[in-house]
Amino acid sequence: MPAWVHSFVDRRDAGRQLAQRLSAYAHRDDVTVLALPRGGVPVAAEIARMLEAPLDVLVVRKLGLPGQPEYAMGAIASGDVRVLNTRVIEQLAISYSAIDIVTRAELRELHRREKLYRGDRPMPPIAGRQVILVDDGMATGASMRAGVQALRELQPARIVVAVPVSAPETCQLLSQDADEVVCGQTPERFRSVGQWYETFEQTTDEEVRRLLAAVPVS
């Protein structure tokens, strides 16, 4: 497909198209759809609606190296799950006290966002469920990989990564982490997620809250 041809009108259109690839999970009582906020929520809302599955969010925060926050030494996610990259930590001799300082700061932001999106409602039950983890696309896939690794700690029966569009190598990479990966499109001439959408405006916090309120939750 030429790079100038948009695959999706917007995120909701992408969700409707992607839901067709996930029809095997429709009308089941053991499926939960989780979105990576914010951009993944409009996509996931359409998937949840068409599969008749509950919808919620999985908030993921990268744990950046002290003084080099762009480099990840781990991640935390909803459910107070922490996953550490022990190879990086050992190679750079990062102390656990330094890791804890970064973790506490990111936990405050994670909890703030969870409160913003979920209110007082707790994290939905994950253990033993078929979980479809959704974003609006993957370039490097760093946030999705962190989300899958953290989600694994909550012992779901199956983790399905689902995105409308992805860099081909990233889609392949995620297959090492998730039980199933559904990438709607993997164009060879991939430069960014937004190029495949006609409309790719930033998803607002208010839109996230509205979509979560409109779809049944776990």
HELIX and SHEET records of a PDB file:
HELIX    1   1 ARG A   11  GLN A   20  1                                  10    
HELIX    2   2 SER A   23  TYR A   25  5                                   3    
HELIX    3   3 GLY A   40  LEU A   51  1                                  12    
HELIX    4   4 THR A   86  GLN A   91  1                                   6    
HELIX    5   5 TYR A   96  ARG A  118  1                                  23    
HELIX    6   6 ALA A  142  ARG A  152  1                                  11    
HELIX    7   7 PRO A  168  LEU A  174  1                                   7    
HELIX    8   8 GLY A  194  TRP A  196  5                                   3    
HELIX    9   9 ASP A  205  ALA A  214  1                                  10    
SHEET    1   A 5 LEU A  55  VAL A  57  0                                        
SHEET    2   A 5 VAL A  31  ALA A  35  1                                        
SHEET    3   A 5 GLN A 130  VAL A 134  1                                        
SHEET    4   A 5 ARG A 158  VAL A 165  1                                        
SHEET    5   A 5 GLU A 180  GLN A 185  1                                        
SHEET    1   B 3 VAL A  60  LEU A  65  0                                        
SHEET    2   B 3 GLN A  68  ALA A  77 -1                                        
SHEET    3   B 3 VAL A  81  LEU A  84 -1                                        
END                                                                             
